Amino acid sequence: MTREIALPAPAGANAADQPRAGRPLPLLLTASAGCAMTIFDTNVTAVVLPAIGRDLGSGFQGTQWVVSAYVLCFAALLLPAGAIADRLGRRRVLLAGSVLFALASAGCAVAPSIALLCLARCALGGATAFLLAPALAVIGHAFHGEDARTWAFAIWGTVMGLVMVVAPVGGGAVAGLAGWRVAVGFEAPAALLLGLATLCWIPESRDDSRRPLDPPGILLFAGTMLGITWGLINGPAGGWTSASTLAGFAGGALSGLGFLRGERRRHRPMRDLTLFLLPRFVGAVLAMGAYAAAAQGMASLLPLYLQNGRGRDALGAGLGMLPFGFAMLVTPRLVPGLGRYLSGRALLSLGLLVTGGGDLIVAVAMAMPSSLLLGAGLAVIGIGGGLLNGETTRAIVGAIPRDRAGMASGISTTARFGGILIGFSLLGTIAAQTTRLAIATGGTPDGTLAGIGVDAGAAPDDLASLVAAGRWDVIARTIPPDGADRLIGALHRAYDTGFSAAMTVAGVLALVAAVAVAVLTKTPGRPAKLGSSPIRR
């Protein structure tokens, strides 16, 4: 039997705008599908990245930008997307986002080069911001009671977990049968179907106060994310002390300071800084960011490892992600029951502890290497992610009044995808840098590449780039036949070492975050009144 929840009229809406009486589930499923489109894309793209790199002749740095360009534009536009949805209407913006998402997906499918693909991915990330921010705001606005919100986000988490199961396997199967272009292009008709469902089931709602947009803040926030991402990705290839890398970090830091200063001076900022005076709110945001970096950032990297390090095809990599996705699907069903015995604070800390433990198990499995232990570690990460997925969002959204649901969704999803962006860039950089170091100083049986007879082959840095990109076919053509098997085996071990180091860092970060979240959320707190920041001068 479908559970009925009474939904009061949102501010600025009349009775005709309400969800159909006694039928909140279609509204919830439609809005959840809008959120899930983001997870669907990131999972499918992660599985087909090696095929993209081979087809377009890209190295590891280029494939990193395929993911990072998308997440960068997405994270940069989340806050303005929430503000625009609050101002113009969440249903209207969700419809526009669906159409833009479909067009950008089609552009990705026909991109002839890695540069144009990254540009199309930027457009897709921007479109997704205008898809996901209003979708999550719809849920926060419609389901506002404690019981209703708990139930709604449990369903939301189940939908997200289901997508994590289906997307890697489905994307891998389609890529194997028809190629990566069909796999990414499939998202276009799915987005159009989402737009149709929005017309049928989503009522209009908005914030009648119509807070103004903040173009300087939008640009400064985007500059912050771009600078940090550029520095992390460019560092291994261009050098950590190179002018380009240092300029990226410096530009990101200056933009961040400018963003914070500007938001403090605005009467109605995109992000109300008074909220960050609340320890419980900060703890929820930290939990979201740490979970995204340690679990979802890993989910974007692991298909690369399964294909380039373990020699699986796209479908095999998708199947290899099943323990993670299945655990993400099942665990949210347990959260409402656990909520009777554990506080929200305990669930956040427990989820991070489990996620960190899973990361460390995966790190050991990569170093051994062991497929059975790898699957077990992925399942543990999925359990931790399932505990955190809905709970972190519910904690963040619940800290802001209903009429600012767009701001809540913007902060929540910015923390999530900012965490994914920084986590993916950081973990990918650690994997590449450690692989390069292992190759140069001891990644072969006798400790040197020259000992295997690579006198006309690539230098260690060149080999590291090829290894990180999984270009074993190119490596095989550039090394002497004598000792080729030994060299390939040594390079595989170096690759394992690099990814094991990245997962170790992810695990440690999650465990440290668990302790910090427990401390920050130990005292109760109430949301500050928006627009009355004592820290603005």
Sequence and secondary structure as in RCSB ss.txt:
>XXXX:A:sequence
MTREIALPAPAGANAADQPRAGRPLPLLLTASAGCAMTIFDTNVTAVVLPAIGRDLGSGFQGTQWVVSAYVLCFA
ALLLPAGAIADRLGRRRVLLAGSVLFALASAGCAVAPSIALLCLARCALGGATAFLLAPALAVIGHAFHGEDART
WAFAIWGTVMGLVMVVAPVGGGAVAGLAGWRVAVGFEAPAALLLGLATLCWIPESRDDSRRPLDPPGILLFAGTM
LGITWGLINGPAGGWTSASTLAGFAGGALSGLGFLRGERRRHRPMRDLTLFLLPRFVGAVLAMGAYAAAAQGMAS
LLPLYLQNGRGRDALGAGLGMLPFGFAMLVTPRLVPGLGRYLSGRALLSLGLLVTGGGDLIVAVAMAMPSSLLLG
AGLAVIGIGGGLLNGETTRAIVGAIPRDRAGMASGISTTARFGGILIGFSLLGTIAAQTTRLAIATGGTPDGTLA
GIGVDAGAAPDDLASLVAAGRWDVIARTIPPDGADRLIGALHRAYDTGFSAAMTVAGVLALVAAVAVAVLTKTPG
RPAKLGSSPIRR
>XXXX:A:secstr
          TT  GGGS  TT HHHHHHHHHHHHHHHHHHHHHHHHHHHHHHHHHT  HHHHHHHHHHHHHHHH
HHHHHHHHHHHHH HHHHHHHHHHHHHHHHHHHHH  SHHHHHHHHHHHHHHHHHHHHHHHHHHHHH  SHHHHH
HHHHHHHHHHHHHHHHHHHHHHHHHHHH HHHHHHTHHHHHHHHHHHHHHH      TT     HHHHHHHHHHH
HHHHHHHHHHHHH TTSHHHHHHHHHHHHHHHHHHHHHHH SS SS GGGGG HHHHHHHHHHHHHIIIIIHHHH
HHHHHHHHTT   HHHHHHHTHHHHHHHHHGGGTHHHHTTTS HHHHHHHHHHHHHHHHHHHHHHHHTT HHHHH
HHHHHHHHHHHHHHHHHHHHHHTTS GGGHHHHHHHHHHHHHHHHHHHHHHHHHHHHHHHHHHHHHT STTS SG
GGT SSS  HHHHHHHHHTT HHHHHHHS STTHHHHHHHHHHHHHHHHHHHHHHHHHHHHHHHHHHHHHTSS  
    TT  TT  
